[in-house]
Amino acid sequence: MTPSIAFIGVGNMARAIFSGMLASGYPAEKMIGTSRTQEKRDYYHAQYGIQMLADNNLAVSQADVVVLCVKPAQMQAVVEGFSQQVRDDQLFISVAAGVELRAIQQWLAKDVAIVRSMPNTPSQLGVGMAGLVANNQTSAEQKTWVSSLFASIGQSVWVEDEAHMHTVTSLSGSAPAYFFRFLEAMIENGKAQGLDEASCRKLASYTMLGAARMATELEEPIAQLRKNITSPNGTTEQALLSFEASDIDKIVADAMTACADRSKQMARDFSAK
């Protein structure tokens, strides 16, 4: 049986997930989305063919799987608002950063299966990465189904300890922004050296894409891939020496630690009271 899925909230991440599922052949008639605005409901129904509702209670009552795509600060009010519709056999999946399993469990007011995910924006192109963690009520079969759902928009990694989701956030959830910032700096310097912006963007972006493919598709260690293009006294070596002089390891570590620390604070802020 194909589970019916309700997406509570239809922002960018919800759209990435259900568009990826639709592209993978999941039937549109098995999907429901909710939005408070008529304009958005009309758009998503016309664009994707999924049923769109204004009432979260009605959507949850019709679903086997409920994907929570609302902002962290709104999660408690939204979940408590439809909690009377929750059934024991349902599976809930959250994509909200910083909202822990135990908080969602308390707001749902039932011991149901819950999976917390941390996807990232490349999911929009089908090349996303998501970290996943499940509560004890989630069966192996449900976890397999969730893995297949996220396979429609990229890759996923399960973690056993929910505390590791803070690390997942710093490694992949927020990380596309790190790479975009690095690209911005490269493009600006290329322009400063006299090359036009479009050429700078293409050269730097496709080089990053190629490097990412090498890192994911080749078996050599990352350090060896770096060494393979670093000739003694060559141009690459000079660039890398400049990075080392600026203590690139500390720069990256400080940034990732700041990201993880903010994730921990959000978890405290949105924890079940």
N, C-alpha and C positions, 0 to 999 in steps of 0.2 A: 504493500500500500504506500502511495506517495503522500507524505505528511503535508497538511495544510500549514502555511506559515503566515504569521501576522508580524508586520514590521511596525512597531510602535514608534512613530516619527520617521520621516522620510528625507533626511538630510543627505549630505554627500556620501557618507559611509553606507547608509542603507541603500542608496542608489547603486553604489559600487557592488554591493553584495547581490542585490536582486537582479541587476543587469548581467552580472557574471553568471548567475544561476540560469537566467533565461537563455543566455548565449550557449550554455552547456546543455540546453534542452529541457530544463525544468519547466513544467506547464504553468503558464500565467494564471490559469484558473485556480491554481492551488496557492496563490499569493494574495495577501491583503495588506494594504498600507493605510496608515492613519495620518491625517493632517487636520489642523484646525481651520485652514483656509480653503475656500472653495476653488480658488484659482489653482492652487497646488494639486488638489484632488483631481481636477479636470485635466491638468497637464500630465500627471503620472498615468492616469487611466488611458489617455489618448496616446501617450508616447510608448508605454510598455504593456498596455492591455491588462494590467492588474486591477483588481477591485480596490477602490479607495473609499474609506469611511471617515466620518468625523468623530465617531464614538469609539473610544478605546475599549470600553466594556464589550461592545458588540463584536469587535475584532478579536479580542482574546477569547470570547466564548466560542468562536468558530474555529479556533486554531489548535493544532497539535504542537506546534513549535512557535514560541513568541520571541522575536528578536527585539531587544530593548535598545533603541537608537536615539534616545533623548539625551540632553546634556546632563552632566553629573549633578549639577545643582538642582535640576528639575526631577531627578530620578525618584526620590522618595515620594513626592506628591503624586507623580504619575502612577507609580506602582501601587501605592496605597489606594489610589482612585479606582483601579480595576480589580483589586485583590479579591473581591467577592466572587469574581468569575473564574478564579484559578481552580484547576482540577488536578488531582493527584497524578494523572498520567501525562501531564504536559512537561515540555522541556523549555527552559528559558535560557536565552543567550544574551549577554550584555556586551556592548561595545564601548561602554562609558569608562573613561580613564578614572582611576582612583576610587571606584566604588567596589568595595569588597563583597565576596560571596555571602558572608554572614549578614551584611546589611541588607542585601537583596532578599535573602531568605526571611529575615524578620519582617520586611515590608510586604512580602507576598503572603505571610502568615500561614504558610503550608510547607511541609517538608517535601519539596519537589526537586527535580533535577535542574541544576543551574550550571552553566558554563560561562566563565568570564573570559573575554577575549581582548587583545590589544592589537588591532589591525593597523595598517598604515595607508597613506593616500595612494601609493602606486597600485593599490587594489583596483582603482578606477580603470587601469589599463590591463588588469589581469595578471600583474606581476607583484602583487602585494606580499607582505610577510605578516603573519599574525602569531602572537603568543597566546596559548590557551591553558586554562586551568579549570578543573571541574570539582564540584562538591561530592560528598560521599554518596549522594542519592543518584548520581549519574552513572548509568550502566556502561559497560564496555561497548555495547551495540550503539548506544546514543553517542558515545565519544567517536566511534567510527563514522557515524552519520555527520557529526559536526566537522570532522576532518574532511569529508567529501564536500561539504558545503564550502569550506574555505579553500579547497582545491580549485573551485570554480573561479576564484579571484587571485590565486597565487599559491603560496606555500604556508605551512603552519608548523609550529613546534609546541608540543605539550610540556608543561612543567608540573612537577608534583607538589612543590611548595609555593603557595600563593605569594609569599614574600619575594619570590624571584620575578614576579610580574613588574616590580619596580625596575629591575635590570632589563627586562624585555622592553620596557618603555624607553629606556636610555639607549638601547642597542638598535631598536627597529621602529618603535612607535613614533618617536620624535626625530629619528635620525635622517629622514629625507631632507628635513630643514637644514641639517648640518651640511649635507652635500650641496644643497642649493646655495648656501652661504659661501662655501668654498668656490663654487662655480662663479658666483658674483664677483668675488675677489680676482679670480683668474681672468674673467672677461674685462674687468676694469683695467687690469694691468696690460692686457693685450691691446686695449684701446689706447692706453697711455703710450704704448710703444708704436702706435700709428696705424694699427689694423682696424678695419671697420667692425662695428658691433656684431653684425650678422655673422661674419666670418669667425670672429672670436667665439661666439656662442656655439656655432657648429663644431669648430675644432675642439673646444674644451668638453662640450656635452657628449659628443660621440666618443671621445677618448675615455670619458668616465664610463660610458656604457660598455665599451670594449673591455676596459679593465674589470668591470663588474662581471662580465661574462667569463673572463679568464679566471677570476676568483671563484666562481660558482661551477664552472664546467671542467676546469683542469684539476688534476690531483696534486700538483706541486704545492708545497707550503707557501703561504702568502709571502713570507720573507724571501723565499727563493725566487718567486715571480719578480719581486723588487730587484733582487740582485742580478737577475738575468738582463736587465736593461740599464744597469749601473756600471759603466766602464770606469776604470781608474782614471782619474784626472779628466773625466768627460763632463759633458754638460749636465747630465742627470745627477751626477755626484755632487756638483756644486749646489744644485737646488736642494738636495737632501741634506747637505751639510748646513745650509741656511735654516732648514726646519729644525735640525738638531740643536743648532745654536740658540734657537728660540724655545727649546725644550718642548717639542711638539707633544711628547707623551704626557707631560703635565697639563698642557693646554686642553688636550682631549679628555684626560682624566677629570680635570676640574669641571669641564662642561657636562660630562656624563654623570658625574656625582651630583651636580646641581640639578640635573634633570630628575635623577632618581630620588633625591631629597624632596623635590617638589611633589613627586608622585606619592611619596610617603605622607607628606603633609595633607595632600588631597584626600588620601585614605582616612586620615584622622578626622578631617573636616566633615566627610560624608559618611562616617561610620554610624552604625546603628546606635541610637541613644538608649 
